């Protein structure tokens, strides 16, 4: 049984959503890491 076009598009949409959320999480982690290093430099 072939999945309908609607189901296929839904699946790709979900995949894109997960991808963007993952990218957003990575960006937030990087930002937090940068702030952490800045605070560490200030302590020295």
C-alpha angles and dihedrals in degrees: 000000000000117000112243120252089250092056091046093051090047090053093050090047091054090048092051091048091052090047093052092046089050091050090048091051091050090051092051091048090050091049092050090048091052091051090049093053090047091054091048091053090051091054094055 
